[in-house]
Amino acid sequence: MVFTCSGTVKVDDVFIDGIDVRLYRRSTGEFVEETTTISGGLFEIDSDFEEDHYVVALYTTSGTNALIYDYISP
């Protein structure tokens, strides 16, 4: 079964397209999947794990990372 995690990414209160987003398992920190935000900062990532996850956005323009969702449940 596949579970979908989705959300939006904002930088300085502006929804940003083209930001890399990574999904990790909350219990182990294991990398699950990566995607890039699309129109309006939207992202959608699938996971095979029915458990809590966290999402990290990789701000390539500033070289910094940010935890944007913690304990997201697919």
Contacts in CASP RR format, 6 or more apart in sequence:
PFRMAT RR
TARGET T0000
AUTHOR 0000-0000-0000
METHOD contacts of the structure
MODEL  1
MVFTCSGTVKVDDVFIDGIDVRLYRRSTGEFVEETTTISGGLFEIDSDFE
EDHYVVALYTTSGTNALIYDYISP
1 48 0 8 1.000
1 50 0 8 1.000
2 46 0 8 1.000
2 47 0 8 1.000
2 48 0 8 1.000
3 46 0 8 1.000
3 47 0 8 1.000
3 48 0 8 1.000
3 49 0 8 1.000
3 50 0 8 1.000
3 74 0 8 1.000
4 44 0 8 1.000
4 45 0 8 1.000
4 46 0 8 1.000
4 47 0 8 1.000
4 74 0 8 1.000
5 23 0 8 1.000
5 44 0 8 1.000
5 45 0 8 1.000
5 46 0 8 1.000
5 47 0 8 1.000
5 53 0 8 1.000
5 55 0 8 1.000
5 69 0 8 1.000
5 72 0 8 1.000
5 74 0 8 1.000
6 42 0 8 1.000
6 43 0 8 1.000
6 44 0 8 1.000
6 45 0 8 1.000
7 42 0 8 1.000
7 43 0 8 1.000
7 44 0 8 1.000
7 55 0 8 1.000
7 69 0 8 1.000
8 15 0 8 1.000
8 37 0 8 1.000
8 40 0 8 1.000
8 41 0 8 1.000
8 42 0 8 1.000
8 43 0 8 1.000
9 15 0 8 1.000
9 16 0 8 1.000
9 19 0 8 1.000
9 21 0 8 1.000
9 37 0 8 1.000
9 41 0 8 1.000
9 43 0 8 1.000
9 57 0 8 1.000
9 68 0 8 1.000
10 16 0 8 1.000
10 41 0 8 1.000
11 19 0 8 1.000
11 59 0 8 1.000
11 61 0 8 1.000
15 40 0 8 1.000
15 41 0 8 1.000
15 42 0 8 1.000
16 37 0 8 1.000
16 40 0 8 1.000
16 41 0 8 1.000
17 37 0 8 1.000
17 38 0 8 1.000
17 39 0 8 1.000
17 40 0 8 1.000
17 41 0 8 1.000
18 36 0 8 1.000
18 37 0 8 1.000
18 38 0 8 1.000
18 41 0 8 1.000
19 36 0 8 1.000
19 37 0 8 1.000
19 41 0 8 1.000
19 57 0 8 1.000
19 58 0 8 1.000
19 59 0 8 1.000
19 60 0 8 1.000
20 34 0 8 1.000
20 35 0 8 1.000
20 36 0 8 1.000
20 57 0 8 1.000
20 58 0 8 1.000
20 60 0 8 1.000
21 34 0 8 1.000
21 35 0 8 1.000
21 36 0 8 1.000
21 37 0 8 1.000
21 43 0 8 1.000
21 45 0 8 1.000
21 55 0 8 1.000
21 56 0 8 1.000
21 57 0 8 1.000
21 58 0 8 1.000
21 68 0 8 1.000
22 31 0 8 1.000
22 32 0 8 1.000
22 33 0 8 1.000
22 34 0 8 1.000
22 55 0 8 1.000
22 56 0 8 1.000
22 58 0 8 1.000
23 31 0 8 1.000
23 32 0 8 1.000
23 33 0 8 1.000
23 34 0 8 1.000
23 45 0 8 1.000
23 47 0 8 1.000
23 53 0 8 1.000
23 54 0 8 1.000
23 55 0 8 1.000
24 30 0 8 1.000
24 31 0 8 1.000
24 32 0 8 1.000
24 53 0 8 1.000
24 54 0 8 1.000
24 55 0 8 1.000
24 56 0 8 1.000
25 32 0 8 1.000
25 47 0 8 1.000
25 49 0 8 1.000
25 51 0 8 1.000
25 53 0 8 1.000
26 51 0 8 1.000
26 52 0 8 1.000
26 53 0 8 1.000
26 54 0 8 1.000
26 70 0 8 1.000
26 71 0 8 1.000
27 51 0 8 1.000
27 52 0 8 1.000
29 54 0 8 1.000
32 45 0 8 1.000
32 47 0 8 1.000
32 48 0 8 1.000
32 49 0 8 1.000
32 53 0 8 1.000
33 45 0 8 1.000
33 46 0 8 1.000
33 47 0 8 1.000
34 45 0 8 1.000
35 43 0 8 1.000
35 44 0 8 1.000
35 45 0 8 1.000
36 43 0 8 1.000
37 43 0 8 1.000
37 57 0 8 1.000
43 55 0 8 1.000
45 55 0 8 1.000
47 53 0 8 1.000
47 74 0 8 1.000
49 74 0 8 1.000
50 74 0 8 1.000
51 73 0 8 1.000
51 74 0 8 1.000
52 71 0 8 1.000
52 72 0 8 1.000
52 73 0 8 1.000
53 69 0 8 1.000
53 71 0 8 1.000
53 72 0 8 1.000
53 73 0 8 1.000
53 74 0 8 1.000
54 67 0 8 1.000
54 69 0 8 1.000
54 70 0 8 1.000
54 71 0 8 1.000
54 72 0 8 1.000
55 67 0 8 1.000
55 68 0 8 1.000
55 69 0 8 1.000
55 72 0 8 1.000
56 65 0 8 1.000
56 66 0 8 1.000
56 67 0 8 1.000
56 68 0 8 1.000
57 65 0 8 1.000
57 66 0 8 1.000
57 68 0 8 1.000
58 65 0 8 1.000
59 65 0 8 1.000
59 66 0 8 1.000
END
